[in-house]
Amino acid sequence: MSDKKKYGLATQALHCGWKFDPATGAAALPIYATSAYQFKNSEHAVKLFNLEEGGHIYSRLSNPTVSAFEEALAALEGGVGCLATSSGQAAFTHLITALCSSGDNLVVSRQVYGGTLTLLQNIFSRFGITTKFVDGNHPCQFEQAIDENTRGIITETIGNPVMNVAPLETLSKIAERAGVPLIVDSTFATPILCRPIEWGAHIVVHSTTKYISGNGNLLGGAVVDSGNFDWSQYPEKFPTLAKPDNSYHGITFAEHFGKAALYAKLHASIIRDMGGCPSAFDGFLLHTSLATLSLRMKKHSENALEIAKYLETNPSVEWVSYPGLASHPQHDLAKQYLKDGCGGMMAFSIKGGLEAGRKFLDGLDLIGHMANLGDSRTLIIHPASTTHSQLSKDQREAAGITDGLLRLSVGIENIEDILEDIITALNKATQK
């Protein structure tokens, strides 16, 4: 695809990453179901292993099918490169491993996904990497928490599940003053609705299981390197990137790869050693799903706004949190960062407490009750008893996750059918 013209996101999603097979002319992306690749000769093999030449060695490091998806997602986000992983958890695990060592810490919004919280609290803490949790709605708390051992700020474009909108520009300035990267999980928004790099983010993370796939048929994650963080300025903070790497004959990634240092490190070293790679088949499915992402996100956003407006007027509903509503506390930020729609996610609570909430869930027919989101089908879950149940009650309350909160992932079905199912379940839940 030519770089001479700036194409729209819908066009990029269809054309980036793959054009045709040069050997056969096949237009569809092949599934390269192979573990290894034939070297041209002995010199070629040496150059590949010494990072002197690009190419494929072993599918744990890279695979042509997966690479096509990575290239496409990097283009959509406006980054210099992307690492696809076997899950969203794997994406964060590999990224944190690349950036942090024992004694380091991360400053993290407490409104992020429960799996991210437990990963940081229960796994990385065992290896001496600690986390300082702050209120994601108050940038000053991030700045106050940063110290000489901080190696990054983590937030979400739209918080899971309380639906707060991150002040990206403000956090970016705080991160730059501190000399650390701003890491943004943009799973809820996708690059169709928000490109965090354009607002100052240095690294973007996705659970591609969700909207990017959109079909509930795979697990995946991704890390996109913006290329706009100069690791070479901070060799003591980020030695894995800005000091010689003994596992690659003393190569300094920041010098050797410049703006793409993190991308190169993730591919050449981190996933080589940790192994959280996706399959070629999943790479194929993800690349295929990108073709319809813009259409799906538009429909998700349209349906969700209608549902949110209805719930806000229903007397059985205590509150609704959706950035597209004027009542949302970060509605102004949503209008700034999410100009093309606020996505399909929302949170709400119905009157009658936990018992009424359970009756509502059990009264649904069309809407699926499952631990997923971003599917083309409408899904719902009760976070306090499921996705965030590993957190203490105090931790949940600090994150805004009340016992009555329901997380609704609005799909792309006919809006009338979704509404009918919700109305029927509300009536069952609140009848005396």
C-alpha positions, 0 to 999 in steps of 0.5 A, a space after each residue: 500500500 502506497 505511503 504517498 497518500 493518507 488513506 482513511 482508517 476503513 481503507 487502511 483496515 482493508 489494505 494494510 498488512 497484505 496485498 497479494 502472494 508474490 509467488 502465486 498472486 493469491 489475493 487472500 492472506 495465506 495461513 503459513 502453518 509452519 514452525 520454521 523457515 528455510 534459510 537461503 544459505 549459511 550467511 543468511 542464517 547468521 545475519 538473521 540470528 545476529 539481527 543484521 537482516 529482517 526475516 523469519 526464523 521460527 514462528 515463536 519469533 515471527 510468522 508471515 500470517 501474524 506479521 500481516 496482522 501486526 503490520 495492519 494494526 500498527 498502521 491503524 494505530 499510527 505506530 512503528 511496529 506491533 507485537 501480537 501475542 497469545 492473549 491480552 494478558 500475554 501482551 501486558 506480561 511481555 511488555 512489563 518484562 521488557 521495561 521493568 526489573 526488580 525494584 522498579 514500579 508502575 503507576 496504574 489507574 485503579 480503574 483498569 481491567 481486573 485481570 491487569 490488576 491481579 497480574 500486577 498484584 499477584 505475579 509481578 509483585 513476586 519478582 520485585 516489580 511493585 504497583 502504585 494504584 491511583 484514581 485514574 480520573 485525577 492526573 495529579 495522583 499519577 504525578 504524585 506517585 511517580 518516583 525515581 523507580 517508576 518505569 511507566 504509567 498505565 491507564 485505559 482509554 475507556 476504563 473496564 468496567 466503570 467506563 471512565 475516560 482517561 485524560 490522555 494529553 495530561 497524562 502524556 505530559 506527566 509521563 514526559 516530564 517524568 521520563 517514562 512511557 504512557 501505556 494505554 490499553 485501548 481495547 474498548 476503543 480500538 483504533 477506529 474510535 481513538 488513536 491514543 498515540 495521536 494524544 501522546 501515548 507512547 505504547 498502546 495495548 489491546 486484548 485482540 480477543 475483544 472488538 478487533 476479533 469481534 467474533 468470540 472465536 480466539 484469544 489474542 493480544 497486541 502491543 503497539 510501539 509508537 516510536 515516540 519515546 527516546 529510550 536512549 535518554 534513559 539508560 539507567 531506567 531502561 537498560 534492556 533497551 538502552 544498554 548492550 544486550 548480552 543475549 544479542 552480542 552486545 547490541 543496544 536496541 535503542 542505537 541499532 533500531 532507533 525509534 523501533 527499539 521497543 518493537 524490535 526488543 519485543 520480537 527479537 528477545 522477549 517473545 523469544 524467551 517467554 513464548 506467548 506467540 499467537 498461532 498463524 490461524 489466529 493471525 489470519 482470523 484477526 487480519 480478516 476481522 480488521 476488514 469490518 472493524 470500522 463498520 462494526 464499531 459504528 454499529 456498536 456505538 449507535 446501538 449502545 447510545 440508544 440502549 444507554 439513553 433508554 436505561 437512563 430513563 427507566 425508573 428501575 435503573 439507578 444509574 448508567 455510565 456511558 461516555 456518550 451520555 451528557 450525564 457522564 462525568 468525562 463526557 467532554 473528554 469523550 467528545 474530544 477523544 471519541 469523536 466517531 462514537 463511544 463504543 459498545 461498552 457501558 455499566 449500569 445498576 438496577 434498583 433492588 441490589 444484588 438480588 435484583 441484578 441476578 434476577 435480571 441476568 437470569 431473565 435475559 434470553 437474547 443477551 449472552 451471560 459470559 466472560 467476554 466483551 466486544 463480541 458482535 453479539 450482546 453480552 453481559 456480566 456482573 464484575 463484582 462476582 466474576 471478573 473482579 471477584 479476586 479483588 477485595 471489597 475495598 479494592 472494588 469500591 476504590 475502583 468504582 465497582 459496586 456490588 450492583 454494577 452490571 457490565 453490558 457489551 452491546 452488540 450489532 443485532 437489531 436494536 429493537 431486539 436488544 431493547 426488548 430483551 432488556 425490558 423483559 428482564 428488567 420487568 422480571 427483576 423488579 416485579 413484586 
